[in-house]
């Protein structure tokens, strides 16, 4: 799409990235379908990337407005360590102060996530040795299927390659997105199921893990 600039993330983009994350969190649709606390969910989805590893993030800009992003991490093990030891404790405190547990929609979602976890729904294979980096991409509605996502991906892959990263992986719950990433050279490494949105969608949804070797 002409007129769209792909560039490195800047700290001034933080609010826009969080807004897009919220607006696309429910399989491309707004998160208010299953969640009521915007601050907590957007912290959960984006805080590591924007606050701890901004150099691995990119945005798409049209008419001086951020209309999409790609957030990445060169080392998923480091991401998980920071997330568990620094981000989660602060989120728990924020949740207590904000009255998070008093909001029915939040607790219903957490209940279904826990039920899925107990049933083994999150026991995905570990691909971190061959694919240590991760990325996640989202575009605002109206800017999809225009080639912008491909440009974001290749900007990130170029960066990871220069950083000598061996491989990168991602997860998606969309058949259409899976096909898109296959077209970008990502291999489907694993397919599973997720049940925690069953109470809304009345069906399980697929979870695909895809990876691309960079060297």
C-alpha positions in Angstrom: 0.0 0.0 0.0 1.4 3.4 -1.0 1.9 6.0 1.6 2.6 3.6 4.5 5.9 4.0 6.3 7.5 1.0 8.0 9.8 2.2 10.8 11.4 1.3 14.1 9.2 1.6 17.2 9.6 4.8 19.2 8.5 5.4 22.8 5.9 7.9 21.5 4.2 4.9 19.7 3.5 3.1 23.0 -0.2 4.2 23.4 -1.0 3.4 19.8 0.5 -0.1 20.1 -1.5 -0.7 23.2 -4.7 0.5 21.6 -4.2 -1.8 18.6 -3.4 -4.7 20.9 -6.7 -4.2 22.7 -8.7 -3.7 19.5 -7.3 -7.0 18.0 -6.9 -9.3 21.0 -10.0 -11.4 20.4 -8.7 -13.2 17.2 -8.5 -9.9 15.4 -11.5 -8.2 17.2 -11.7 -6.0 20.3 -10.9 -7.6 23.7 -14.0 -6.4 25.4 -15.7 -9.6 24.1 -13.9 -11.4 27.0 -12.1 -8.8 29.2 -12.9 -5.6 31.0 -9.6 -4.2 32.1 -7.7 -2.5 29.2 -4.7 -1.5 31.2 -4.0 -4.9 32.6 -4.5 -6.8 29.4 -2.4 -4.4 27.3 0.4 -4.6 29.9 0.2 -8.4 29.6 0.3 -8.3 25.8 2.8 -5.6 25.1 4.7 -4.3 28.1 7.8 -6.5 27.7 8.3 -5.6 24.1 7.7 -1.9 24.3 9.4 -1.3 27.7 12.2 -3.9 27.8 13.1 -4.7 24.1 11.9 -1.8 22.0 14.7 -2.3 19.4 12.9 -5.5 18.3 9.7 -3.6 17.5 8.4 -2.0 14.3 5.4 0.0 13.4 3.4 0.8 10.2 2.4 4.5 9.9 -0.1 6.1 7.6 -0.9 9.8 7.6 1.2 10.1 10.8 -0.9 7.5 12.6 0.3 4.1 13.7 -2.0 1.6 12.0 -0.1 -1.6 12.8 2.9 -3.0 14.7 5.2 -6.0 15.0 6.6 -6.6 18.4 9.5 -9.1 18.8 12.0 -10.5 21.2 15.4 -12.0 20.2 15.4 -14.5 23.1 12.1 -15.9 24.3 13.7 -17.4 27.4 14.8 -13.9 28.5 11.3 -12.6 27.7 9.7 -15.3 29.9 12.1 -14.6 32.7 11.4 -10.9 32.7 7.7 -11.5 32.3 7.5 -13.8 35.3 9.8 -12.0 37.6 9.2 -8.3 36.8 5.9 -7.9 34.9 3.6 -10.4 36.5 4.2 -9.3 40.1 3.4 -5.7 39.1 0.3 -6.8 37.3 -0.9 -8.7 40.3 -0.6 -5.6 42.5 -2.3 -3.5 39.8 -5.1 -6.1 39.6 -5.7 -6.0 43.4 -5.8 -2.2 43.5 -8.1 -1.9 40.4 -10.7 -4.3 41.7 -9.9 -6.7 38.8 -11.5 -9.7 40.6 -14.8 -7.9 41.0 -15.4 -7.8 37.3 -17.3 -10.9 36.2 -16.1 -11.0 32.6 -12.5 -11.1 33.8 -13.1 -13.9 36.2 -15.1 -16.0 33.7 -12.2 -15.7 31.3 -9.6 -16.7 33.9 -11.7 -19.7 35.0 -11.9 -21.0 31.4 -8.1 -20.4 31.0 -7.4 -22.4 34.1 -9.8 -25.2 33.0 -8.0 -25.4 29.7 -4.6 -25.4 31.5 -5.6 -28.3 33.8 -6.8 -30.3 30.7 -3.3 -29.8 29.1 -4.4 -27.2 26.6 -1.2 -25.2 27.0 1.3 -28.1 26.7 2.7 -27.0 23.4 6.1 -28.3 22.2 9.2 -26.2 22.9 10.9 -25.0 19.8 13.2 -22.4 21.5 16.5 -24.1 20.6 16.0 -23.8 16.8 13.7 -20.8 17.0 14.9 -18.6 19.9 13.2 -15.4 18.8 9.5 -14.6 18.7 7.3 -12.0 17.1 3.7 -10.9 17.1 2.0 -8.7 14.5 -1.3 -6.8 14.4 -2.9 -4.3 12.0 -6.0 -2.2 12.4 -9.1 -3.2 10.6 -9.1 -1.6 7.2 -5.4 -1.9 6.7 -5.2 -5.7 6.4 -4.6 -7.7 3.2 -2.7 -4.7 1.7 0.8 -6.0 2.0 1.6 -4.0 5.1 2.0 -7.1 7.3 4.6 -8.6 4.9 6.6 -5.4 5.0 6.6 -5.4 8.8 7.7 -9.0 8.9 10.6 -8.5 6.5 11.8 -5.5 8.4 11.9 -7.6 11.6 13.5 -10.6 9.8 16.2 -8.3 8.4 16.9 -7.0 11.9 17.0 -10.5 13.4 19.3 -11.7 10.7 21.7 -8.9 11.3 21.6 -9.7 15.0 22.6 -13.3 14.1 19.4 -14.9 15.4 19.1 -18.5 14.4 15.4 -18.6 13.9 12.1 -17.0 14.9 8.7 -18.4 15.7 5.2 -17.2 16.3 1.7 -18.4 17.3 -1.6 -17.7 15.7 -5.2 -18.8 16.3 -6.3 -18.0 12.8 -6.3 -20.3 9.7 -6.1 -17.3 7.5 -3.1 -15.9 9.4 -1.4 -19.3 9.3 -1.7 -19.4 5.5 -0.3 -15.8 5.4 2.8 -16.8 7.4 3.3 -19.9 5.3 3.4 -17.5 2.3 6.1 -15.5 4.1 8.3 -18.6 4.3 7.3 -19.8 7.8 6.9 -23.5 8.3 4.0 -24.9 10.4 5.7 -26.6 13.3 2.7 -27.6 15.4 -1.1 -27.5 15.4 -3.1 -27.7 18.6 -6.5 -26.6 20.0 -7.5 -23.9 22.5 -10.7 -24.2 24.4 -10.8 -21.1 26.6 -12.9 -19.1 24.1 -15.4 -22.0 23.8 -17.9 -20.3 26.1 -18.1 -17.4 23.6 -17.6 -19.1 20.3 -19.1 -22.4 21.2 -16.2 -24.2 19.6 -12.5 -24.7 20.1 -10.1 -22.7 18.0 -6.8 -23.9 16.4 -3.4 -22.8 17.6 -0.6 -22.9 15.1 3.1 -22.5 15.9 5.1 -21.5 12.9 8.8 -21.0 12.6 11.4 -19.6 10.1 15.1 -20.4 10.2 17.3 -17.4 9.6 20.8 -19.1 9.5 
